[in-house]
Structures are given as structure tokens and as C-alpha cells.
């Protein structure tokens, strides 16, 4: 199987980005709950945050099963 050596790193980066979005949305939901805006904003923000957390877990799982690039792979990529 021919694997792009940067693929695992790309999925790790995608996972980190999704985690960041999930954390941001969780913070927004928390702020909305503190401000008493529970019915309008908390549920949708929390739901969106949970979905982004699922996306992060999926990207992480994909990255975990991909082979790690070797030094030779990274040299070939930058050549």
C-alpha cells in the first residue's frame, strides 16, 4: 500500500483543529448557561461541540491506524 507520509500528520492536525472547535463551542455553551440563555443557545452550542468532539475522535482514530512517516519519507516529501 502506497501511503503519503504526511497523511498521518494531516489527520492529527485535523483532529487538533476539531478539538479546538469543540472546546470553543463548549466554552460558548458554558457562557450562555451562566448568562441564563439556556433555551436559545446552550443546547445548540453543546450539540455542535459534541459533534466536533466526535469528528476529533474520528480523525484521531484514522491517524492512529496510519503508518508513521519515516525519516526517508519526510526527506522524499521535502525534496
N, C-alpha and C positions, 0 to 999 in steps of 0.2 A: 504494500500500500504506500503510495507516494503522498507524504504529508508535508504541507507547507510548515516550515519550522516556526513561523510566527503565529500560527493558528492558536496554539495553546495560550500564548501571551495575549492574543487578541480577546479570547474568551475570558481570561482573567480580568482584563481591562473592562470589558463589557459588564462583568459581574460587579466590579467596584463601582462603576457608574450607576448600575441599578441599585446597589446598596445605598449609594448617596441619595438617589431619588427617594427611596423608601424611607430613609432617615429624615429627609426634609419633609416629606408628607406626614410622617408620624409627629414631627415637631409642630407642624401646622395644625394637625388634629388636636394635639395636646393644648395648644394655644386657644383654639376655638372652644374646646371644652372648658377651659378656665374662664373664658370670656362669656360663657353661658349661651353660646350659639350652637347648641348641641343638635338641634333638629335639622338645621340647614347645612352645616359644614362638616361636623365631626364624622358622621357615617361615610359620606363620600370620600373624604380625605383618608380616613382609616382604611377603607376598601382599596383605594388606589395605592396606598402604601403597602398593603398586604400583597397586592398583585405585583408590585415592583420587587418585593421581597421574594416572591415565587420566581420571578424572572431571574433574580440574582442567584438563587439556588440552582436553577436550571443551567445557567451559564457556568456556574462553579462545577456542577456535575459533568458537564461536557469537557471543561478544561481538565478535570481530574482524570478522564479516561484517555485523553490525547497524550501522545509521547512528548516528553520534554525535548526541546531543541538541544542538540549537542553543540560544542564549540565549532565544529566543522560546519554545521547548519547555519549558524549565525554568521560565520565568515563568508559562506556562499551567498547569503542574503544581502550582505553589505558590499559584495564585490561588484 
